[in-house]
């Protein structure tokens, strides 16, 4: 079992307007970056990403395995904005 560092050191979030058209407006995405240390098993990594996808509505944007064996994961989710109806 791998002891994970504090969540604040693993997570980096940022907001970006992606130039992809959704109908007649631009799509806004929120990105979250995770760092999984070298000793993290494949099953633990899958569990962490599954929890983010199910409960946070995140989807996988990019996964990079570094030379030292650690994983850099970039997740994204669409920001849904409410339109005024009056």
TORKOL-4160 file (C-alpha; in steps of 0.2 Angstrom, whole numbers, padded with zeros to 4 digits, m for minus):
86
<pt num="1" X="0000" Y="0000" Z="0000"/>
<pt num="2" X="0006" Y="0017" Z="m0005"/>
<pt num="3" X="0005" Y="0032" Z="0007"/>
<pt num="4" X="m0001" Y="0047" Z="m0003"/>
<pt num="5" X="0005" Y="0064" Z="0001"/>
<pt num="6" X="m0007" Y="0078" Z="0006"/>
<pt num="7" X="m0020" Y="0081" Z="m0008"/>
<pt num="8" X="m0016" Y="0100" Z="m0009"/>
<pt num="9" X="0002" Y="0095" Z="m0015"/>
<pt num="10" X="m0006" Y="0083" Z="m0028"/>
<pt num="11" X="m0019" Y="0094" Z="m0036"/>
<pt num="12" X="m0017" Y="0109" Z="m0047"/>
<pt num="13" X="m0033" Y="0117" Z="m0054"/>
<pt num="14" X="m0035" Y="0130" Z="m0068"/>
<pt num="15" X="m0048" Y="0137" Z="m0079"/>
<pt num="16" X="m0047" Y="0139" Z="m0098"/>
<pt num="17" X="m0058" Y="0144" Z="m0112"/>
<pt num="18" X="m0056" Y="0131" Z="m0125"/>
<pt num="19" X="m0059" Y="0136" Z="m0143"/>
<pt num="20" X="m0071" Y="0122" Z="m0147"/>
<pt num="21" X="m0088" Y="0127" Z="m0153"/>
<pt num="22" X="m0103" Y="0120" Z="m0144"/>
<pt num="23" X="m0118" Y="0126" Z="m0154"/>
<pt num="24" X="m0116" Y="0145" Z="m0155"/>
<pt num="25" X="m0105" Y="0148" Z="m0140"/>
<pt num="26" X="m0087" Y="0143" Z="m0134"/>
<pt num="27" X="m0085" Y="0129" Z="m0122"/>
<pt num="28" X="m0077" Y="0133" Z="m0105"/>
<pt num="29" X="m0067" Y="0119" Z="m0097"/>
<pt num="30" X="m0060" Y="0117" Z="m0079"/>
<pt num="31" X="m0044" Y="0107" Z="m0079"/>
<pt num="32" X="m0036" Y="0098" Z="m0064"/>
<pt num="33" X="m0019" Y="0091" Z="m0063"/>
<pt num="34" X="m0015" Y="0076" Z="m0052"/>
<pt num="35" X="0003" Y="0069" Z="m0048"/>
<pt num="36" X="0003" Y="0050" Z="m0044"/>
<pt num="37" X="0020" Y="0045" Z="m0036"/>
<pt num="38" X="0030" Y="0031" Z="m0043"/>
<pt num="39" X="0025" Y="0018" Z="m0031"/>
<pt num="40" X="0006" Y="0020" Z="m0035"/>
<pt num="41" X="m0001" Y="0003" Z="m0042"/>
<pt num="42" X="m0011" Y="0002" Z="m0057"/>
<pt num="43" X="m0026" Y="m0003" Z="m0047"/>
<pt num="44" X="m0024" Y="0012" Z="m0035"/>
<pt num="45" X="m0022" Y="0024" Z="m0050"/>
<pt num="46" X="m0038" Y="0017" Z="m0058"/>
<pt num="47" X="m0048" Y="0019" Z="m0042"/>
<pt num="48" X="m0042" Y="0037" Z="m0040"/>
<pt num="49" X="m0047" Y="0042" Z="m0058"/>
<pt num="50" X="m0063" Y="0032" Z="m0056"/>
<pt num="51" X="m0068" Y="0042" Z="m0041"/>
<pt num="52" X="m0064" Y="0058" Z="m0049"/>
<pt num="53" X="m0075" Y="0053" Z="m0064"/>
<pt num="54" X="m0090" Y="0047" Z="m0055"/>
<pt num="55" X="m0091" Y="0060" Z="m0041"/>
<pt num="56" X="m0083" Y="0075" Z="m0049"/>
<pt num="57" X="m0089" Y="0073" Z="m0067"/>
<pt num="58" X="m0071" Y="0074" Z="m0073"/>
<pt num="59" X="m0065" Y="0066" Z="m0089"/>
<pt num="60" X="m0047" Y="0061" Z="m0094"/>
<pt num="61" X="m0038" Y="0074" Z="m0105"/>
<pt num="62" X="m0020" Y="0068" Z="m0104"/>
<pt num="63" X="m0010" Y="0055" Z="m0095"/>
<pt num="64" X="0009" Y="0055" Z="m0095"/>
<pt num="65" X="0021" Y="0042" Z="m0088"/>
<pt num="66" X="0037" Y="0051" Z="m0083"/>
<pt num="67" X="0055" Y="0043" Z="m0083"/>
<pt num="68" X="0055" Y="0041" Z="m0065"/>
<pt num="69" X="0039" Y="0030" Z="m0066"/>
<pt num="70" X="0027" Y="0044" Z="m0059"/>
<pt num="71" X="0011" Y="0048" Z="m0068"/>
<pt num="72" X="0005" Y="0066" Z="m0072"/>
<pt num="73" X="m0014" Y="0066" Z="m0075"/>
<pt num="74" X="m0024" Y="0080" Z="m0083"/>
<pt num="75" X="m0042" Y="0079" Z="m0080"/>
<pt num="76" X="m0055" Y="0091" Z="m0087"/>
<pt num="77" X="m0074" Y="0095" Z="m0085"/>
<pt num="78" X="m0085" Y="0107" Z="m0094"/>
<pt num="79" X="m0091" Y="0122" Z="m0085"/>
<pt num="80" X="m0110" Y="0124" Z="m0087"/>
<pt num="81" X="m0116" Y="0142" Z="m0086"/>
<pt num="82" X="m0134" Y="0146" Z="m0083"/>
<pt num="83" X="m0142" Y="0158" Z="m0095"/>
<pt num="84" X="m0155" Y="0171" Z="m0089"/>
<pt num="85" X="m0173" Y="0167" Z="m0094"/>
<pt num="86" X="m0181" Y="0184" Z="m0092"/>
